[in-house]
Amino acid sequence: MTSVREFVKSAQREIRDTDLQPDRAAELLTQLAAILGNVNDEIRMADAEYNAVLLQYLESEAKANRAKIRAETSPEYQRKREARDTKELVVELVRSLKYFLRAKAEELQLARHL
């Protein structure tokens, strides 16, 4: 089974590289909107793990800025960033698909009046 990130990247490529039809755009929009909750769950878990690492460094370092820099080199920080970046991408793809579908609906309406 593909991961959420893989699905989002695949949807991004399809939207970017194909002649997207309205039915497929609506299907992708529905799927992307549905996985937004999964992305939010991942962000919550990744934030908690990163905060634990940051706390560990804060307790062991004399300076807070050094602790933060060390924590930001951890795999937990990488996971946190990937989760947030995935959410941003999902939100932008949803916005793009909504715009695309509105434009197609307006085209169809204009064509009916001609």
C-alpha positions as semicolon CSV with decimal commas, in nm:
position;residue;x (nm);y (nm);z (nm)
1;M;0,000;0,000;0,000
2;T;0,128;0,346;-0,079
3;S;0,196;0,601;0,188
4;V;0,014;0,932;0,216
5;R;0,323;1,118;0,094
6;E;0,354;0,888;-0,207
7;F;-0,013;0,940;-0,292
8;V;0,022;1,318;-0,262
9;K;0,331;1,320;-0,486
10;S;0,153;1,097;-0,737
11;A;-0,150;1,328;-0,740
12;Q;0,079;1,628;-0,783
13;R;0,247;1,467;-1,086
14;E;-0,089;1,373;-1,238
15;I;-0,227;1,724;-1,193
16;R;0,087;1,880;-1,332
17;D;0,166;1,642;-1,618
18;T;-0,166;1,527;-1,762
19;D;-0,465;1,675;-1,938
20;L;-0,683;1,648;-1,631
21;Q;-1,051;1,584;-1,691
22;P;-1,311;1,732;-1,454
23;D;-1,429;1,389;-1,329
24;R;-1,074;1,289;-1,238
25;A;-1,008;1,631;-1,082
26;A;-1,315;1,590;-0,862
27;E;-1,201;1,240;-0,761
28;L;-0,853;1,368;-0,670
29;L;-1,004;1,659;-0,480
30;T;-1,216;1,422;-0,273
31;Q;-0,922;1,193;-0,200
32;L;-0,688;1,478;-0,106
33;A;-0,947;1,636;0,121
34;A;-1,003;1,299;0,288
35;I;-0,635;1,242;0,367
36;L;-0,594;1,587;0,522
37;G;-0,700;1,438;0,855
38;N;-0,427;1,174;0,826
39;V;-0,173;1,446;0,757
40;N;-0,289;1,641;1,063
41;D;-0,253;1,325;1,275
42;E;0,101;1,278;1,146
43;I;0,183;1,641;1,230
44;R;0,059;1,594;1,587
45;M;0,265;1,279;1,638
46;A;0,575;1,426;1,474
47;D;0,547;1,744;1,682
48;A;0,525;1,540;2,002
49;E;0,832;1,333;1,914
50;Y;1,031;1,641;1,814
51;N;0,931;1,824;2,132
52;A;1,060;1,530;2,338
53;V;1,395;1,550;2,156
54;L;1,409;1,927;2,199
55;L;1,336;1,894;2,569
56;Q;1,613;1,638;2,603
57;Y;1,862;1,876;2,439
58;L;1,738;2,172;2,642
59;E;1,798;1,977;2,963
60;S;2,149;1,876;2,857
61;E;2,273;2,202;2,696
62;A;2,381;2,520;2,867
63;K;2,237;2,738;2,591
64;A;1,886;2,712;2,450
65;N;1,984;2,819;2,098
66;R;2,245;2,542;2,077
67;A;1,990;2,288;2,201
68;K;1,742;2,399;1,936
69;I;2,003;2,371;1,660
70;R;2,095;2,019;1,776
71;A;1,729;1,919;1,791
72;E;1,674;2,051;1,438
73;T;1,934;1,808;1,306
74;S;1,740;1,508;1,441
75;P;1,530;1,260;1,243
76;E;1,231;1,373;1,451
77;Y;1,267;1,727;1,319
78;Q;1,294;1,592;0,964
79;R;0,970;1,397;1,015
80;K;0,802;1,709;1,156
81;R;0,909;1,917;0,853
82;E;0,799;1,650;0,605
83;A;0,458;1,627;0,770
84;R;0,409;2,004;0,760
85;D;0,536;2,026;0,401
86;T;0,298;1,748;0,301
87;K;0,008;1,937;0,456
88;E;0,102;2,254;0,268
89;L;0,117;2,059;-0,057
90;V;-0,220;1,892;0,006
91;V;-0,383;2,227;0,086
92;E;-0,240;2,386;-0,229
93;L;-0,345;2,092;-0,447
94;V;-0,698;2,110;-0,303
95;R;-0,710;2,484;-0,378
96;S;-0,581;2,428;-0,731
97;L;-0,834;2,156;-0,801
98;K;-1,119;2,368;-0,668
99;Y;-1,011;2,654;-0,894
100;F;-0,977;2,417;-1,190
101;L;-1,325;2,274;-1,135
102;R;-1,481;2,622;-1,098
103;A;-1,314;2,732;-1,421
104;K;-1,439;2,422;-1,603
105;A;-1,793;2,480;-1,472
106;E;-1,783;2,839;-1,594
107;E;-1,657;2,724;-1,936
108;L;-1,942;2,476;-1,960
109;Q;-2,195;2,739;-1,863
110;L;-2,057;2,984;-2,119
111;A;-2,065;2,718;-2,389
112;R;-2,432;2,652;-2,317
113;H;-2,516;3,020;-2,367
114;L;-2,344;3,044;-2,704
